[in-house]
Amino acid sequence: MNMDMDSSTSSHMHMSMASTTSSHMHMSMASATDSMAMATGSSSSSMDGMGMSMDMNMNYYLTTHYDRYPVIFHTLRASSGAGAFGIFCVLFFGAVFFRGLFFLSAYLEQRVFHNLTNAVLIQEIDNCACDPEEEKKRDPSGGTLSAKSLGLGKIIRQTLCPGLGELKRDFIRLLIAFTATMFGYALMLAAMSFVVLYFFAICLGMAFGEIFFNRLSIVLGINKNSSLCGSLH
């Protein structure tokens, strides 16, 4: 009898301990899950708050405040006057280089590729007395227009299959056009920072580049109105 009572008592104790342990484990797991959910919710809300604060700190009008404001890249920001002057120089010479790409395109077309059809040539004053109808029939290089004589098939063939030499030239044109477009949009993004210092850096760089390469074009006899200039202007 005593042995049966002891065995039943011990079994009841084991069952109660097991149930208590399992309930504690379930409670601890539930509390851990709740804490993780709360932590995730708090982190997401903090990230949303950071995003909202970053959006609220964006400039929407011209301002003189440049302290730690990113320009184009997240790490390109100035925390002092020296850093702001460094970014000023980067944008200034970037704008000068941007204008230089136009000159490079015109130089290659006229002096290296000897392609005068994409350049606006200056004619003599005496030629202005010609008949306007006769002028329309002549191309900028001085010859008559021969688009009708070529035929549609030959025009398409020469456009799509220009030859290996012309393909090499088109590859160079592609690189210059891509670089000019990339620098142009990068300068636009820098100007959209609405920081007055950076805005004037871009304007001054474009102006000085225009004057410098215009003078260089006059000295070398290069007409700067090439196909790249016309397409990007």
Residue pairs with C-beta under 8 A, 6 or more apart in sequence:
59 65
59 69
59 193
59 194
59 195
60 194
61 194
62 194
62 195
62 196
62 199
63 194
63 195
63 196
64 195
64 196
64 197
65 195
66 78
66 84
66 87
66 195
66 197
66 198
67 78
67 79
68 77
68 78
68 79
69 77
69 78
69 193
69 195
70 76
70 77
70 193
71 77
71 87
71 91
71 190
71 193
71 195
71 198
72 186
72 189
72 190
76 87
77 83
78 84
78 86
78 87
84 197
87 197
87 198
87 201
88 197
88 198
88 201
89 201
91 187
91 190
91 198
91 201
91 202
91 205
92 201
92 202
92 204
92 205
92 208
93 205
94 183
94 186
94 187
94 202
94 205
95 187
95 201
95 202
95 203
95 204
95 205
95 206
95 209
96 205
96 206
96 208
96 209
96 212
97 183
97 209
98 180
98 183
98 184
98 187
98 205
98 206
98 209
99 205
99 206
99 209
99 210
99 212
99 213
100 209
100 213
101 176
101 179
101 180
101 183
101 228
102 180
102 213
102 224
102 226
102 228
102 229
102 232
103 213
103 216
103 217
103 222
103 224
104 176
105 173
105 176
105 177
105 180
105 226
105 227
105 228
105 229
106 119
106 217
106 222
106 223
106 224
106 225
106 226
106 228
106 229
107 220
107 222
108 172
108 173
108 176
109 115
109 116
109 118
109 119
109 226
109 227
110 116
110 119
110 222
110 223
110 226
111 220
111 222
113 169
116 140
116 141
117 139
117 140
117 141
118 226
118 227
118 230
119 140
119 223
119 225
119 226
119 227
120 140
120 223
120 225
121 140
121 141
121 223
122 223
137 144
137 145
138 144
138 145
139 145
147 155
150 158
162 170
173 228
176 228
177 228
177 231
177 232
180 228
180 232
181 232
184 232
187 202
190 198
190 202
191 198
191 199
191 202
193 199
213 224
214 224
216 222
217 223
217 224
